[in-house]
Structure formats: structure tokens, C-alpha cells
Amino acid sequence: MIPFRVSVVAAIAAAFFLLLIFELIRSRRLQERYALLWLMTGAVILLLSVWRDALRLVAEQVGIAYPPSALFVVGFLFILVVLLHYSTVISELSERNVLLAQDIALLEERLRTHERATESLRAEGA
Amino acid sequence: MTEAAHAKRLIAIVPALNEAATIGRVINEIRSVDSEFAILVVDDGSDDGTGTVAEAAGALVCRLPFNLGIGGAVQTGYRYALANGFDVAVQVDGDGQHDPSQLPVILAPLYAGEADVVIGSRFAGVGSYRAARVRRLGMHVFAAVVSAIVRQPLTDTSSSFRALNRRSLSLFAVDYPHGFLETVEATVLAGKYRLRLKEVPVTMRERELGRSSLTIPLSLFYTAKVLLAVFVSLFRRPALRLEEEP
């Protein structure tokens, strides 16, 4: 049996979570490409807390005796996926960061070479 | 072109990713339409020497250190145009799909002061654009959704063959979408910023090299993604304060 209170609390929490994500996107503090997984997480948890039969079915299929625990398992899995996604994002960002630093260093060297060349041209002209 | 047209400074922005085979021809064609055009190729992290070929053909070249995606590449061009005092910017894709001989058609409404953003449409009557049925269906869905949002009938919101005046240029230089099919979202953004949109019918060529690699499930996924992006951009706080009408 799923205690009614568990469903209500989980649904309210998931709804607040979704509202928070939506507000973060709206105020431009979260890009929607990074919000997609969070939105899915919130939506699935909301769905499973409101649709009690579905949660019971999931719990039965997986062999979880106490259905609200299935809610934890689902939430936990989604958070794992989100974290893994972030790891790939961080890897890409750090790679790009190195490239950018190198590009700036190379540009600065070219600029200084140019400046020296113009300087000596001007000295010759004078 | 008219005298007023020649008083304006024009720039063609050509985003290109691995288009070494076609980029030279695109540059020459733009120049032969109007030699007044400054041509800026934004090389979006190509590894086939696109930038070098473009430079040899006499274009200005911005090389991005890594692939930013089409939105980021085009915005680089808008920022260049804004910083260097250009009045009109037109996007011409580096793959040769956009026919530079159509440039006067796209520029005319800007010169007439009828619009801030002019979109070259494949489905507004002229020419026959061929594409896979699913792809076309997606394009029509976007057009219908965006038309409803901006309250103006548009037939082709995924076309990237577009011209901007100084007003729209300065907005897009600061706020431009970077997602997949960014032009759809950009059209909504234009509506949000109360820019005047106008569509003109143009003919486009078949892609010269390369084919779209999208499978049906993937296209469905991307369609959903673009629609979500459009939906989100409806509610998102604008990055810029709206200007008062002059």
C-alpha cells in the first residue's frame, strides 16, 4: 500500500521542483539544453506520485515490497544520469578552456611580432 | 540597385563548416552580384582548410577555435558587423544552397524600409524546393507554430537566407539562439523584440555536397526539441530592454 500522505508530499515537492526549473529558465539563469534532463526528472517523479497505480506496478515488476521506495529508486537513477551528463559537459568545457588559453597566447605572440615590425618600420621612416 | 542602396555598407556573413569544396564559388558569386559587399566567412572549426580557401578567394575570415554550432558562428558575424559599422548584414550559407543571385530580392524590402528582418522563403511560390517529406513536414509545422506566435503568416521559418538592418543586427549581436535550427527560434525572438518581419519568395539550390543525415526518429526528437526551445523563448525574459519605436 502507498500511504496517501507520501503521494501528496512527493507530488507537491515535484511540482515545486518543476516550477523552480521553469523560473530559472525564464530568468535566463539556466539554458534549456541543460534543463531538459531536470525537467524530465521532475515530470517523471510528479507522474509517479500522482499516478499511484503506475508506481505500484513499477515496484511490483522490479520486486520492491514498499512502493514509495520505488519513487526513491527512480529519482536516484535520474540524478545519476544528470550527474553523468554533467561530467561529459565539464570534460568538454575544460578541453575548450585549454584551447582558448592557447589561442589567446598565440594571438598575443602574433600581435607583439606585428607591433615590433611596425615599430621598426616607423623608426626606419623617421 | 538604387542610390540609397549604395550609401549603405553591406556585409555578407557566410557560416561554414567543412565547405572547402564550395566556399570559393559562393564567395565569387556574392562578389559578382555586388562588389560593394564585404564578405566575412566564419569558419566554425573546419578541419578541411575552409578558412584558407576562403582567404585565398579574398574573403575576410574569422576562425573559431572549436565548433560553436551555426547559431554561435552566425552571431560572431553579427558582432563583427556591428563593431565595424555595417548597416546591412545578409546570411549566405557556405554550402552553396543559397543562390547569391537572389540577394537583390532579399535586400529590396530593407532598402524600402519595409522590414527589419527579411527571410528568403522556399515555400512562398517561386521555385521548387525538394526535400525529404518528413523534413518538409517539420518545416511546415515550425512555420505554422511561429506564424501563430508572431501573428503574421510565414511559410518558411527554417530558412537561414536572411537579411538584417542595423536595428535587428544590433539586437541579434547581443541575443541570438544557439540551439538546433536556430532560425526558428530567432524568428520568434524577432517577433518578441517587435522587429518587422517580411518574407520574400526565393529559389534555392539543392545541397551540393553532403546530405542531411537525420533519420525519422531523430527528426521527431529534434522537432520536439525545437518546439520546446520556441515555447521556452516565449516566456523567457528578454536579454535586452525593448527599444521604443523611433
Boltz contact constraints between the chains, C-beta under 6 A:
constraints:
  - contact:
      token1: [A, 25]
      token2: [B, 232]
      max_distance: 6.0
  - contact:
      token1: [A, 26]
      token2: [B, 235]
      max_distance: 6.0
  - contact:
      token1: [A, 26]
      token2: [B, 236]
      max_distance: 6.0
  - contact:
      token1: [A, 27]
      token2: [B, 237]
      max_distance: 6.0
  - contact:
      token1: [A, 28]
      token2: [B, 237]
      max_distance: 6.0
  - contact:
      token1: [A, 32]
      token2: [B, 229]
      max_distance: 6.0
  - contact:
      token1: [A, 32]
      token2: [B, 232]
      max_distance: 6.0
  - contact:
      token1: [A, 96]
      token2: [B, 66]
      max_distance: 6.0
  - contact:
      token1: [A, 99]
      token2: [B, 65]
      max_distance: 6.0
  - contact:
      token1: [A, 99]
      token2: [B, 66]
      max_distance: 6.0
  - contact:
      token1: [A, 103]
      token2: [B, 65]
      max_distance: 6.0
